Amino acid sequence: MYRLTALSFFIISLLPIISFNPYKVTPPGTTRFNDSLFVDIAEISNLDWKEYSYWLKNMYGDNSKEYKSCFPDSTVWLTSIYEQVAKSYFKHPAYLEFPIVGITYEQAVAYCEWRSIQVNYMLYLKQNKLDYRPRADTVGIVQIYKYRLPTKEEWEAIAALGFSPKTKKKIASKRNYNPNVYNLIYPKHEGMYASNAVNLHATAEVKSLWENAIGCYHIFGNVAEMTNKKGIAKGGAWLHNVNDVFVDKDFYYKGAQNWVGIRCICEKVLKSEKEIIQDSLKLVKIEEKHIKDSIKNEKKLQRQRKNKAEEDDDDYDDIY
């Protein structure tokens, strides 16, 4: 039996409540990075992709171009030591929580667009107390949130956050120590606990191992994550050596791969009237402070000039 995805939970949670405000929700599956940017807690899983394909099937039909074009390429596993998973990785329930792989950049972009439509549509239905009916467009619907692939700069800023102090203590403690801090290849005989190290040599569940400071799993390792620049992924994957993976390292790919997946960024692209007013007031306060500081600095310069002039006069009197 399939478990519910973050989007499914989000849809179910949109029950009648008092004064629902679509501008204040945390987009499903994400955690906040800053005031206008959210990031997926986990890499997109096979279960997430199944939800997407199921929707396309219901919307367009079994034989539609939209439905047939969404499937991952299972042959990406045929060149690895895991040839046996080629037929089961996307289909078998055991892999539901594993990251989707075998998809192209174009498929990833299409998924982000679909997800944006669905989330904004659900917010629209909730705000207007309407019943759900599948739709594939955004006509008449306010677009508050936009899911997309991250820029290199956005991904690197999130990756640079590292672990929280609490998580670092857990990782460092012998009692809770897990040698696989990331799902990467760890060289043998490296580090204090190297004898206990086990290299997974495959993908792992998207919500396994350690979370970073804002709650994101597998920023490094598991699967490399596509950026908005086609052919460039970040973070390394299960087949990369831990010593070759760092924040500003780019990983190049072409087409579908068994080591490349996606993690979406969700950008808040529209603010409410109240938020716009609040931002305007902040700008006014900043401008007022700037004016006060300018006046204060000008007065300080005038005093300095006056003092300098008085000192010059005293020097002149001493000479003559």
ABEGO torsion letter per residue (X at the ends): XBBBBAAAAAAAABBBBBGBBAAABBBBGBBBABAABBBBABBBBAAAAAAAAAAAAAAAEAABAAAAAABBBAAAAAABAAAAAAAAAAABAAAAABBBBGBBAAAAAAAAAAAAAAAAAAAAAAAAGBBBBBBABABGBBBABBBBBBBAAAAAAAAAAEBBAAAAAAAABAAABBABABBBBBBBGBEAAAAABBBAGBBBBABBEBBBAAGBBGABEGBBBBBABBGBBBGEBAABBAAABBAABBBBBBEBBAABBBBBBBBBABBBAAAAAAAAAAAAAAAAAAAAAAAAAAAAAAAAAAAAAAAAAAAAAAAX
